[in-house]
Structures are given as structure tokens and as C-alpha cells.
Amino acid sequence: MNKTVFAKQLKLLQRTHGALIRRKNRAQKHGNGIFDRYLNPVLTAEHTPLTWRYDLNHATNPIS
């Protein structure tokens, strides 16, 4: 994989991860009156930082 394709894919990953992190989470309308349930999960594997999941260095990335 050349550097331009690598950079393009990295930018796409960063954009989608940023959108996920900035997403507002709203409480569901019908709750039990004690606890609020939310529409989106609070924490998933996709919320982890990209540096924890991927090798972002083009020179050492096994796919490049």
C-alpha cells in the first residue's frame, strides 16, 4: 500500500472515530422513572483510541 492510500484511509478512520466520540447521546423517552436508558451504548470497542487498535506508522504497519 502506498503512502497516499495509507494517508487517505487513516484520515477516514480519524474522521469516523471523531464523529463517534462527538456524538450526543440522548436518554430514551420511556424509562422506569429511576434510571435513564440511553439510545447509544456509552462505551464500545470503537470508542478506544485509534493508536490502541492500529499501527499508524506507515513504515512499520504490516499491511503496507
Predicted model as a PDB file, atoms N, CA, C, CB and O in Angstrom, pLDDT in the B-factor column:
MODEL        1                                                                  
ATOM      1  N   MET A   1       0.848  -1.163   0.000  1.00 77.00           N  
ATOM      2  CA  MET A   1       0.000   0.000   0.000  1.00 77.00           C  
ATOM      3  C   MET A   1       0.900   1.235   0.000  1.00 77.00           C  
ATOM      4  CB  MET A   1      -0.969  -0.007   1.220  1.00 77.00           C  
ATOM      5  O   MET A   1       1.808   1.349   0.824  1.00 77.00           O  
ATOM      6  N   ASN A   2       0.646   2.144  -0.916  1.00 88.00           N  
ATOM      7  CA  ASN A   2       1.486   3.339  -0.965  1.00 88.00           C  
ATOM      8  C   ASN A   2       1.046   4.357   0.088  1.00 88.00           C  
ATOM      9  CB  ASN A   2       1.438   3.970  -2.365  1.00 88.00           C  
ATOM     10  O   ASN A   2       0.000   4.207   0.719  1.00 88.00           O  
ATOM     11  N   LYS A   3       1.862   5.390   0.263  1.00 88.00           N  
ATOM     12  CA  LYS A   3       1.628   6.351   1.339  1.00 88.00           C  
ATOM     13  C   LYS A   3       0.359   7.173   1.143  1.00 88.00           C  
ATOM     14  CB  LYS A   3       2.806   7.275   1.457  1.00 88.00           C  
ATOM     15  O   LYS A   3      -0.281   7.550   2.124  1.00 88.00           O  
ATOM     16  N   THR A   4      -0.013   7.454  -0.085  1.00 91.00           N  
ATOM     17  CA  THR A   4      -1.211   8.265  -0.300  1.00 91.00           C  
ATOM     18  C   THR A   4      -2.477   7.495   0.068  1.00 91.00           C  
ATOM     19  CB  THR A   4      -1.283   8.725  -1.758  1.00 91.00           C  
ATOM     20  O   THR A   4      -3.390   8.053   0.677  1.00 91.00           O  
ATOM     21  N   VAL A   5      -2.534   6.226  -0.296  1.00 91.00           N  
ATOM     22  CA  VAL A   5      -3.688   5.396   0.066  1.00 91.00           C  
ATOM     23  C   VAL A   5      -3.723   5.210   1.584  1.00 91.00           C  
ATOM     24  CB  VAL A   5      -3.629   4.013  -0.656  1.00 91.00           C  
ATOM     25  O   VAL A   5      -4.788   5.271   2.198  1.00 91.00           O  
ATOM     26  N   PHE A   6      -2.549   4.984   2.182  1.00 90.00           N  
ATOM     27  CA  PHE A   6      -2.452   4.831   3.628  1.00 90.00           C  
ATOM     28  C   PHE A   6      -2.953   6.095   4.332  1.00 90.00           C  
ATOM     29  CB  PHE A   6      -0.999   4.522   4.042  1.00 90.00           C  
ATOM     30  O   PHE A   6      -3.730   6.009   5.283  1.00 90.00           O  
ATOM     31  N   ALA A   7      -2.514   7.255   3.870  1.00 91.00           N  
ATOM     32  CA  ALA A   7      -2.918   8.522   4.483  1.00 91.00           C  
ATOM     33  C   ALA A   7      -4.414   8.765   4.307  1.00 91.00           C  
ATOM     34  CB  ALA A   7      -2.123   9.685   3.880  1.00 91.00           C  
ATOM     35  O   ALA A   7      -5.068   9.280   5.214  1.00 91.00           O  
ATOM     36  N   LYS A   8      -4.956   8.401   3.152  1.00 94.00           N  
ATOM     37  CA  LYS A   8      -6.381   8.581   2.894  1.00 94.00           C  
ATOM     38  C   LYS A   8      -7.220   7.696   3.825  1.00 94.00           C  
ATOM     39  CB  LYS A   8      -6.701   8.261   1.420  1.00 94.00           C  
ATOM     40  O   LYS A   8      -8.226   8.147   4.373  1.00 94.00           O  
ATOM     41  N   GLN A   9      -6.803   6.439   4.002  1.00 94.00           N  
ATOM     42  CA  GLN A   9      -7.526   5.536   4.889  1.00 94.00           C  
ATOM     43  C   GLN A   9      -7.407   5.972   6.350  1.00 94.00           C  
ATOM     44  CB  GLN A   9      -7.008   4.110   4.723  1.00 94.00           C  
ATOM     45  O   GLN A   9      -8.360   5.854   7.121  1.00 94.00           O  
ATOM     46  N   LEU A  10      -6.234   6.473   6.721  1.00 93.00           N  
ATOM     47  CA  LEU A  10      -6.035   6.957   8.082  1.00 93.00           C  
ATOM     48  C   LEU A  10      -6.927   8.163   8.353  1.00 93.00           C  
ATOM     49  CB  LEU A  10      -4.560   7.319   8.318  1.00 93.00           C  
ATOM     50  O   LEU A  10      -7.521   8.263   9.426  1.00 93.00           O  
ATOM     51  N   LYS A  11      -7.025   9.069   7.403  1.00 96.00           N  
ATOM     52  CA  LYS A  11      -7.881  10.248   7.561  1.00 96.00           C  
ATOM     53  C   LYS A  11      -9.349   9.832   7.696  1.00 96.00           C  
ATOM     54  CB  LYS A  11      -7.703  11.211   6.364  1.00 96.00           C  
ATOM     55  O   LYS A  11     -10.087  10.412   8.492  1.00 96.00           O  
ATOM     56  N   LEU A  12      -9.769   8.837   6.924  1.00 97.00           N  
ATOM     57  CA  LEU A  12     -11.139   8.335   7.022  1.00 97.00           C  
ATOM     58  C   LEU A  12     -11.386   7.715   8.396  1.00 97.00           C  
ATOM     59  CB  LEU A  12     -11.416   7.301   5.913  1.00 97.00           C  
ATOM     60  O   LEU A  12     -12.431   7.956   9.000  1.00 97.00           O  
ATOM     61  N   LEU A  13     -10.446   6.928   8.893  1.00 95.00           N  
ATOM     62  CA  LEU A  13     -10.573   6.347  10.234  1.00 95.00           C  
ATOM     63  C   LEU A  13     -10.676   7.426  11.301  1.00 95.00           C  
ATOM     64  CB  LEU A  13      -9.385   5.434  10.534  1.00 95.00           C  
ATOM     65  O   LEU A  13     -11.507   7.333  12.204  1.00 95.00           O  
ATOM     66  N   GLN A  14      -9.839   8.444  11.201  1.00 97.00           N  
ATOM     67  CA  GLN A  14      -9.849   9.520  12.186  1.00 97.00           C  
ATOM     68  C   GLN A  14     -11.155  10.307  12.130  1.00 97.00           C  
ATOM     69  CB  GLN A  14      -8.662  10.455  11.961  1.00 97.00           C  
ATOM     70  O   GLN A  14     -11.679  10.714  13.167  1.00 97.00           O  
ATOM     71  N   ARG A  15     -11.680  10.522  10.936  1.00 98.00           N  
ATOM     72  CA  ARG A  15     -12.930  11.255  10.788  1.00 98.00           C  
ATOM     73  C   ARG A  15     -14.101  10.478  11.386  1.00 98.00           C  
ATOM     74  CB  ARG A  15     -13.196  11.556   9.314  1.00 98.00           C  
ATOM     75  O   ARG A  15     -14.921  11.048  12.106  1.00 98.00           O  
ATOM     76  N   THR A  16     -14.182   9.182  11.094  1.00 97.00           N  
ATOM     77  CA  THR A  16     -15.294   8.383  11.619  1.00 97.00           C  
ATOM     78  C   THR A  16     -15.174   8.206  13.133  1.00 97.00           C  
ATOM     79  CB  THR A  16     -15.339   7.006  10.929  1.00 97.00           C  
ATOM     80  O   THR A  16     -16.184   8.215  13.837  1.00 97.00           O  
ATOM     81  N   HIS A  17     -13.949   8.047  13.639  1.00 97.00           N  
ATOM     82  CA  HIS A  17     -13.755   7.912  15.083  1.00 97.00           C  
ATOM     83  C   HIS A  17     -14.122   9.218  15.784  1.00 97.00           C  
ATOM     84  CB  HIS A  17     -12.292   7.517  15.405  1.00 97.00           C  
ATOM     85  O   HIS A  17     -14.762   9.196  16.835  1.00 97.00           O  
ATOM     86  N   GLY A  18     -13.729  10.335  15.220  1.00 97.00           N  
ATOM     87  CA  GLY A  18     -14.071  11.633  15.805  1.00 97.00           C  
ATOM     88  C   GLY A  18     -15.571  11.862  15.839  1.00 97.00           C  
ATOM     89  O   GLY A  18     -16.093  12.395  16.818  1.00 97.00           O  
ATOM     90  N   ALA A  19     -16.272  11.466  14.780  1.00 96.00           N  
ATOM     91  CA  ALA A  19     -17.728  11.614  14.746  1.00 96.00           C  
ATOM     92  C   ALA A  19     -18.382  10.750  15.821  1.00 96.00           C  
ATOM     93  CB  ALA A  19     -18.276  11.240  13.356  1.00 96.00           C  
ATOM     94  O   ALA A  19     -19.366  11.164  16.435  1.00 96.00           O  
ATOM     95  N   LEU A  20     -17.848   9.563  16.051  1.00 95.00           N  
ATOM     96  CA  LEU A  20     -18.385   8.679  17.084  1.00 95.00           C  
ATOM     97  C   LEU A  20     -18.171   9.277  18.473  1.00 95.00           C  
ATOM     98  CB  LEU A  20     -17.731   7.291  16.997  1.00 95.00           C  
ATOM     99  O   LEU A  20     -19.074   9.242  19.309  1.00 95.00           O  
ATOM    100  N   ILE A  21     -17.000   9.817  18.717  1.00 94.00           N  
ATOM    101  CA  ILE A  21     -16.678  10.382  20.025  1.00 94.00           C  
ATOM    102  C   ILE A  21     -17.514  11.637  20.307  1.00 94.00           C  
ATOM    103  CB  ILE A  21     -15.179  10.714  20.105  1.00 94.00           C  
ATOM    104  O   ILE A  21     -17.925  11.851  21.448  1.00 94.00           O  
ATOM    105  N   ARG A  22     -17.769  12.456  19.306  1.00 94.00           N  
ATOM    106  CA  ARG A  22     -18.516  13.707  19.492  1.00 94.00           C  
ATOM    107  C   ARG A  22     -20.033  13.517  19.452  1.00 94.00           C  
ATOM    108  CB  ARG A  22     -18.112  14.701  18.431  1.00 94.00           C  
ATOM    109  O   ARG A  22     -20.772  14.471  19.698  1.00 94.00           O  
ATOM    110  N   ARG A  23     -20.507  12.326  19.152  1.00 93.00           N  
ATOM    111  CA  ARG A  23     -21.939  12.082  19.017  1.00 93.00           C  
ATOM    112  C   ARG A  23     -22.660  12.294  20.348  1.00 93.00           C  
ATOM    113  CB  ARG A  23     -22.190  10.660  18.499  1.00 93.00           C  
ATOM    114  O   ARG A  23     -22.216  11.800  21.385  1.00 93.00           O  
ATOM    115  N   LYS A  24     -23.761  13.022  20.316  1.00 93.00           N  
ATOM    116  CA  LYS A  24     -24.576  13.246  21.504  1.00 93.00           C  
ATOM    117  C   LYS A  24     -25.371  11.981  21.804  1.00 93.00           C  
ATOM    118  CB  LYS A  24     -25.525  14.465  21.312  1.00 93.00           C  
ATOM    119  O   LYS A  24     -25.831  11.287  20.897  1.00 93.00           O  
ATOM    120  N   ASN A  25     -25.520  11.702  23.066  1.00 92.00           N  
ATOM    121  CA  ASN A  25     -26.271  10.529  23.491  1.00 92.00           C  
ATOM    122  C   ASN A  25     -27.496  11.003  24.257  1.00 92.00           C  
ATOM    123  CB  ASN A  25     -25.394   9.575  24.362  1.00 92.00           C  
ATOM    124  O   ASN A  25     -27.372  11.634  25.306  1.00 92.00           O  
ATOM    125  N   ARG A  26     -28.656  10.703  23.743  1.00 91.00           N  
ATOM    126  CA  ARG A  26     -29.901  11.172  24.349  1.00 91.00           C  
ATOM    127  C   ARG A  26     -30.565  10.048  25.142  1.00 91.00           C  
ATOM    128  CB  ARG A  26     -30.864  11.704  23.268  1.00 91.00           C  
ATOM    129  O   ARG A  26     -30.482   8.871  24.790  1.00 91.00           O  
ATOM    130  N   ALA A  27     -31.217  10.452  26.214  1.00 91.00           N  
ATOM    131  CA  ALA A  27     -31.967   9.484  27.015  1.00 91.00           C  
ATOM    132  C   ALA A  27     -33.208   9.047  26.252  1.00 91.00           C  
ATOM    133  CB  ALA A  27     -32.356  10.083  28.393  1.00 91.00           C  
ATOM    134  O   ALA A  27     -33.803   9.834  25.516  1.00 91.00           O  
ATOM    135  N   GLN A  28     -33.592   7.801  26.430  1.00 90.00           N  
ATOM    136  CA  GLN A  28     -34.806   7.311  25.793  1.00 90.00           C  
ATOM    137  C   GLN A  28     -36.012   7.952  26.472  1.00 90.00           C  
ATOM    138  CB  GLN A  28     -34.887   5.757  25.862  1.00 90.00           C  
ATOM    139  O   GLN A  28     -35.958   8.311  27.648  1.00 90.00           O  
ATOM    140  N   LYS A  29     -37.084   8.089  25.728  1.00 88.00           N  
ATOM    141  CA  LYS A  29     -38.261   8.789  26.244  1.00 88.00           C  
ATOM    142  C   LYS A  29     -38.958   8.025  27.368  1.00 88.00           C  
ATOM    143  CB  LYS A  29     -39.239   9.038  25.122  1.00 88.00           C  
ATOM    144  O   LYS A  29     -39.374   8.624  28.359  1.00 88.00           O  
ATOM    145  N   HIS A  30     -39.087   6.721  27.220  1.00 85.00           N  
ATOM    146  CA  HIS A  30     -39.834   5.945  28.206  1.00 85.00           C  
ATOM    147  C   HIS A  30     -38.856   5.179  29.091  1.00 85.00           C  
ATOM    148  CB  HIS A  30     -40.825   4.971  27.511  1.00 85.00           C  
ATOM    149  O   HIS A  30     -38.210   4.227  28.653  1.00 85.00           O  
ATOM    150  N   GLY A  31     -38.764   5.606  30.315  1.00 78.00           N  
ATOM    151  CA  GLY A  31     -37.903   4.926  31.277  1.00 78.00           C  
ATOM    152  C   GLY A  31     -38.750   4.414  32.424  1.00 78.00           C  
ATOM    153  O   GLY A  31     -39.980   4.466  32.393  1.00 78.00           O  
ATOM    154  N   ASN A  32     -38.061   3.919  33.433  1.00 85.00           N  
ATOM    155  CA  ASN A  32     -38.810   3.398  34.576  1.00 85.00           C  
ATOM    156  C   ASN A  32     -38.954   4.437  35.681  1.00 85.00           C  
ATOM    157  CB  ASN A  32     -38.128   2.153  35.124  1.00 85.00           C  
ATOM    158  O   ASN A  32     -39.538   4.131  36.721  1.00 85.00           O  
ATOM    159  N   GLY A  33     -38.448   5.648  35.500  1.00 83.00           N  
ATOM    160  CA  GLY A  33     -38.577   6.701  36.491  1.00 83.00           C  
ATOM    161  C   GLY A  33     -37.432   6.744  37.478  1.00 83.00           C  
ATOM    162  O   GLY A  33     -37.284   7.726  38.206  1.00 83.00           O  
ATOM    163  N   ILE A  34     -36.623   5.708  37.520  1.00 89.00           N  
ATOM    164  CA  ILE A  34     -35.484   5.671  38.440  1.00 89.00           C  
ATOM    165  C   ILE A  34     -34.183   5.832  37.668  1.00 89.00           C  
ATOM    166  CB  ILE A  34     -35.470   4.354  39.244  1.00 89.00           C  
ATOM    167  O   ILE A  34     -33.343   6.657  38.027  1.00 89.00           O  
ATOM    168  N   PHE A  35     -34.017   5.054  36.622  1.00 89.00           N  
ATOM    169  CA  PHE A  35     -32.816   5.102  35.803  1.00 89.00           C  
ATOM    170  C   PHE A  35     -33.168   5.549  34.390  1.00 89.00           C  
ATOM    171  CB  PHE A  35     -32.117   3.730  35.779  1.00 89.00           C  
ATOM    172  O   PHE A  35     -34.245   5.239  33.879  1.00 89.00           O  
ATOM    173  N   ASP A  36     -32.264   6.268  33.776  1.00 88.00           N  
ATOM    174  CA  ASP A  36     -32.426   6.643  32.370  1.00 88.00           C  
ATOM    175  C   ASP A  36     -31.683   5.637  31.505  1.00 88.00           C  
ATOM    176  CB  ASP A  36     -31.908   8.090  32.106  1.00 88.00           C  
ATOM    177  O   ASP A  36     -30.547   5.263  31.796  1.00 88.00           O  
ATOM    178  N   ARG A  37     -32.339   5.212  30.448  1.00 90.00           N  
ATOM    179  CA  ARG A  37     -31.690   4.390  29.441  1.00 90.00           C  
ATOM    180  C   ARG A  37     -31.358   5.291  28.265  1.00 90.00           C  
ATOM    181  CB  ARG A  37     -32.592   3.185  29.004  1.00 90.00           C  
ATOM    182  O   ARG A  37     -32.105   6.216  27.946  1.00 90.00           O  
ATOM    183  N   TYR A  38     -30.231   5.014  27.625  1.00 91.00           N  
ATOM    184  CA  TYR A  38     -29.776   5.870  26.535  1.00 91.00           C  
ATOM    185  C   TYR A  38     -29.862   5.146  25.198  1.00 91.00           C  
ATOM    186  CB  TYR A  38     -28.344   6.340  26.788  1.00 91.00           C  
ATOM    187  O   TYR A  38     -29.826   3.917  25.134  1.00 91.00           O  
ATOM    188  N   LEU A  39     -29.975   5.928  24.140  1.00 91.00           N  
ATOM    189  CA  LEU A  39     -30.138   5.368  22.805  1.00 91.00           C  
ATOM    190  C   LEU A  39     -28.885   4.647  22.317  1.00 91.00           C  
ATOM    191  CB  LEU A  39     -30.507   6.460  21.833  1.00 91.00           C  
ATOM    192  O   LEU A  39     -28.989   3.602  21.674  1.00 91.00           O  
ATOM    193  N   ASN A  40     -27.706   5.187  22.611  1.00 90.00           N  
ATOM    194  CA  ASN A  40     -26.447   4.607  22.146  1.00 90.00           C  
ATOM    195  C   ASN A  40     -25.665   4.040  23.328  1.00 90.00           C  
ATOM    196  CB  ASN A  40     -25.601   5.663  21.395  1.00 90.00           C  
ATOM    197  O   ASN A  40     -25.743   4.583  24.430  1.00 90.00           O  
ATOM    198  N   PRO A  41     -24.915   2.960  23.121  1.00 86.00           N  
ATOM    199  CA  PRO A  41     -24.080   2.440  24.194  1.00 86.00           C  
ATOM    200  C   PRO A  41     -23.059   3.497  24.635  1.00 86.00           C  
ATOM    201  CB  PRO A  41     -23.363   1.149  23.741  1.00 86.00           C  
ATOM    202  O   PRO A  41     -22.566   4.271  23.815  1.00 86.00           O  
ATOM    203  N   VAL A  42     -22.755   3.520  25.903  1.00 86.00           N  
ATOM    204  CA  VAL A  42     -21.838   4.522  26.442  1.00 86.00           C  
ATOM    205  C   VAL A  42     -20.407   4.233  26.024  1.00 86.00           C  
ATOM    206  CB  VAL A  42     -21.938   4.574  27.964  1.00 86.00           C  
ATOM    207  O   VAL A  42     -19.653   5.154  25.710  1.00 86.00           O  
ATOM    208  N   LEU A  43     -20.031   2.972  26.017  1.00 91.00           N  
ATOM    209  CA  LEU A  43     -18.653   2.630  25.692  1.00 91.00           C  
ATOM    210  C   LEU A  43     -18.628   1.310  24.922  1.00 91.00           C  
ATOM    211  CB  LEU A  43     -17.787   2.534  26.981  1.00 91.00           C  
ATOM    212  O   LEU A  43     -19.183   0.306  25.370  1.00 91.00           O  
ATOM    213  N   THR A  44     -17.982   1.326  23.765  1.00 92.00           N  
ATOM    214  CA  THR A  44     -17.817   0.124  22.955  1.00 92.00           C  
ATOM    215  C   THR A  44     -16.358   0.013  22.535  1.00 92.00           C  
ATOM    216  CB  THR A  44     -18.754   0.151  21.710  1.00 92.00           C  
ATOM    217  O   THR A  44     -15.552   0.886  22.858  1.00 92.00           O  
ATOM    218  N   ALA A  45     -16.019  -1.034  21.832  1.00 93.00           N  
ATOM    219  CA  ALA A  45     -14.644  -1.207  21.342  1.00 93.00           C  
ATOM    220  C   ALA A  45     -14.259  -0.108  20.357  1.00 93.00           C  
ATOM    221  CB  ALA A  45     -14.484  -2.577  20.678  1.00 93.00           C  
ATOM    222  O   ALA A  45     -13.083   0.236  20.245  1.00 93.00           O  
ATOM    223  N   GLU A  46     -15.239   0.444  19.642  1.00 94.00           N  
ATOM    224  CA  GLU A  46     -14.955   1.512  18.685  1.00 94.00           C  
ATOM    225  C   GLU A  46     -14.578   2.825  19.365  1.00 94.00           C  
ATOM    226  CB  GLU A  46     -16.152   1.730  17.791  1.00 94.00           C  
ATOM    227  O   GLU A  46     -14.023   3.712  18.717  1.00 94.00           O  
ATOM    228  N   HIS A  47     -14.869   2.966  20.655  1.00 94.00           N  
ATOM    229  CA  HIS A  47     -14.528   4.182  21.381  1.00 94.00           C  
ATOM    230  C   HIS A  47     -13.052   4.222  21.788  1.00 94.00           C  
ATOM    231  CB  HIS A  47     -15.404   4.308  22.613  1.00 94.00           C  
ATOM    232  O   HIS A  47     -12.552   5.288  22.148  1.00 94.00           O  
ATOM    233  N   THR A  48     -12.352   3.104  21.741  1.00 95.00           N  
ATOM    234  CA  THR A  48     -10.944   3.100  22.130  1.00 95.00           C  
ATOM    235  C   THR A  48     -10.130   3.940  21.145  1.00 95.00           C  
ATOM    236  CB  THR A  48     -10.395   1.650  22.192  1.00 95.00           C  
ATOM    237  O   THR A  48     -10.488   4.033  19.970  1.00 95.00           O  
ATOM    238  N   PRO A  49      -9.050   4.545  21.608  1.00 95.00           N  
ATOM    239  CA  PRO A  49      -8.233   5.371  20.715  1.00 95.00           C  
ATOM    240  C   PRO A  49      -7.676   4.553  19.543  1.00 95.00           C  
ATOM    241  CB  PRO A  49      -7.081   6.013  21.498  1.00 95.00           C  
ATOM    242  O   PRO A  49      -7.394   3.363  19.682  1.00 95.00           O  
ATOM    243  N   LEU A  50      -7.525   5.199  18.410  1.00 95.00           N  
ATOM    244  CA  LEU A  50      -7.028   4.520  17.213  1.00 95.00           C  
ATOM    245  C   LEU A  50      -5.624   3.966  17.423  1.00 95.00           C  
ATOM    246  CB  LEU A  50      -7.035   5.473  16.024  1.00 95.00           C  
ATOM    247  O   LEU A  50      -5.278   2.926  16.863  1.00 95.00           O  
ATOM    248  N   THR A  51      -4.818   4.646  18.220  1.00 93.00           N  
ATOM    249  CA  THR A  51      -3.445   4.184  18.458  1.00 93.00           C  
ATOM    250  C   THR A  51      -3.420   2.882  19.246  1.00 93.00           C  
ATOM    251  CB  THR A  51      -2.646   5.252  19.202  1.00 93.00           C  
ATOM    252  O   THR A  51      -2.424   2.160  19.198  1.00 93.00           O  
ATOM    253  N   TRP A  52      -4.469   2.569  19.955  1.00 94.00           N  
ATOM    254  CA  TRP A  52      -4.540   1.299  20.684  1.00 94.00           C  
ATOM    255  C   TRP A  52      -4.909   0.158  19.752  1.00 94.00           C  
ATOM    256  CB  TRP A  52      -5.556   1.390  21.827  1.00 94.00           C  
ATOM    257  O   TRP A  52      -4.560  -0.993  20.015  1.00 94.00           O  
ATOM    258  N   ARG A  53      -5.611   0.463  18.664  1.00 93.00           N  
ATOM    259  CA  ARG A  53      -6.115  -0.583  17.773  1.00 93.00           C  
ATOM    260  C   ARG A  53      -5.278  -0.791  16.524  1.00 93.00           C  
ATOM    261  CB  ARG A  53      -7.507  -0.265  17.372  1.00 93.00           C  
ATOM    262  O   ARG A  53      -5.242  -1.898  15.987  1.00 93.00           O  
ATOM    263  N   TYR A  54      -4.605   0.246  16.051  1.00 91.00           N  
ATOM    264  CA  TYR A  54      -3.906   0.165  14.772  1.00 91.00           C  
ATOM    265  C   TYR A  54      -2.467   0.648  14.890  1.00 91.00           C  
ATOM    266  CB  TYR A  54      -4.642   0.978  13.717  1.00 91.00           C  
ATOM    267  O   TYR A  54      -2.140   1.471  15.746  1.00 91.00           O  
ATOM    268  N   ASP A  55      -1.618   0.125  14.019  1.00 90.00           N  
ATOM    269  CA  ASP A  55      -0.247   0.634  13.858  1.00 90.00           C  
ATOM    270  C   ASP A  55      -0.336   1.751  12.823  1.00 90.00           C  
ATOM    271  CB  ASP A  55       0.782  -0.515  13.407  1.00 90.00           C  
ATOM    272  O   ASP A  55      -0.492   1.484  11.631  1.00 90.00           O  
ATOM    273  N   LEU A  56      -0.239   3.002  13.274  1.00 90.00           N  
ATOM    274  CA  LEU A  56      -0.444   4.143  12.396  1.00 90.00           C  
ATOM    275  C   LEU A  56       0.835   4.611  11.721  1.00 90.00           C  
ATOM    276  CB  LEU A  56      -1.042   5.273  13.169  1.00 90.00           C  
ATOM    277  O   LEU A  56       0.814   5.607  10.997  1.00 90.00           O  
ATOM    278  N   ASN A  57       1.930   3.930  11.934  1.00 90.00           N  
ATOM    279  CA  ASN A  57       3.184   4.263  11.284  1.00 90.00           C  
ATOM    280  C   ASN A  57       3.256   3.493   9.958  1.00 90.00           C  
ATOM    281  CB  ASN A  57       4.407   3.928  12.208  1.00 90.00           C  
ATOM    282  O   ASN A  57       3.216   2.262   9.947  1.00 90.00           O  
ATOM    283  N   HIS A  58       3.362   4.211   8.868  1.00 87.00           N  
ATOM    284  CA  HIS A  58       3.375   3.567   7.542  1.00 87.00           C  
ATOM    285  C   HIS A  58       4.555   2.608   7.392  1.00 87.00           C  
ATOM    286  CB  HIS A  58       3.428   4.630   6.435  1.00 87.00           C  
ATOM    287  O   HIS A  58       4.428   1.567   6.748  1.00 87.00           O  
ATOM    288  N   ALA A  59       5.689   2.948   7.973  1.00 88.00           N  
ATOM    289  CA  ALA A  59       6.901   2.132   7.793  1.00 88.00           C  
ATOM    290  C   ALA A  59       6.801   0.787   8.515  1.00 88.00           C  
ATOM    291  CB  ALA A  59       8.128   2.894   8.297  1.00 88.00           C  
ATOM    292  O   ALA A  59       7.344  -0.209   8.038  1.00 88.00           O  
ATOM    293  N   THR A  60       6.112   0.749   9.662  1.00 89.00           N  
ATOM    294  CA  THR A  60       6.050  -0.489  10.444  1.00 89.00           C  
ATOM    295  C   THR A  60       4.714  -1.206  10.352  1.00 89.00           C  
ATOM    296  CB  THR A  60       6.344  -0.192  11.876  1.00 89.00           C  
ATOM    297  O   THR A  60       4.551  -2.278  10.935  1.00 89.00           O  
ATOM    298  N   ASN A  61       3.767  -0.644   9.642  1.00 82.00           N  
ATOM    299  CA  ASN A  61       2.461  -1.266   9.504  1.00 82.00           C  
ATOM    300  C   ASN A  61       2.592  -2.534   8.666  1.00 82.00           C  
ATOM    301  CB  ASN A  61       1.445  -0.284   8.866  1.00 82.00           C  
ATOM    302  O   ASN A  61       3.153  -2.492   7.571  1.00 82.00           O  
ATOM    303  N   PRO A  62       2.079  -3.668   9.168  1.00 77.00           N  
ATOM    304  CA  PRO A  62       2.248  -4.921   8.425  1.00 77.00           C  
ATOM    305  C   PRO A  62       1.507  -4.973   7.098  1.00 77.00           C  
ATOM    306  CB  PRO A  62       1.797  -6.056   9.266  1.00 77.00           C  
ATOM    307  O   PRO A  62       1.863  -5.772   6.232  1.00 77.00           O  
ATOM    308  N   ILE A  63       0.497  -4.149   6.916  1.00 73.00           N  
ATOM    309  CA  ILE A  63      -0.274  -4.162   5.673  1.00 73.00           C  
ATOM    310  C   ILE A  63       0.442  -3.380   4.578  1.00 73.00           C  
ATOM    311  CB  ILE A  63      -1.673  -3.582   5.903  1.00 73.00           C  
ATOM    312  O   ILE A  63       0.266  -3.681   3.398  1.00 73.00           O  
ATOM    313  N   SER A  64       1.244  -2.383   4.943  1.00 58.00           N  
ATOM    314  CA  SER A  64       1.852  -1.518   3.926  1.00 58.00           C  
ATOM    315  C   SER A  64       2.978  -2.185   3.192  1.00 58.00           C  
ATOM    316  CB  SER A  64       2.354  -0.259   4.549  1.00 58.00           C  
ATOM    317  O   SER A  64       3.583  -1.579   2.308  1.00 58.00           O  
TER     318      SER A  64                                                      
ENDMDL                                                                          
END                                                                             
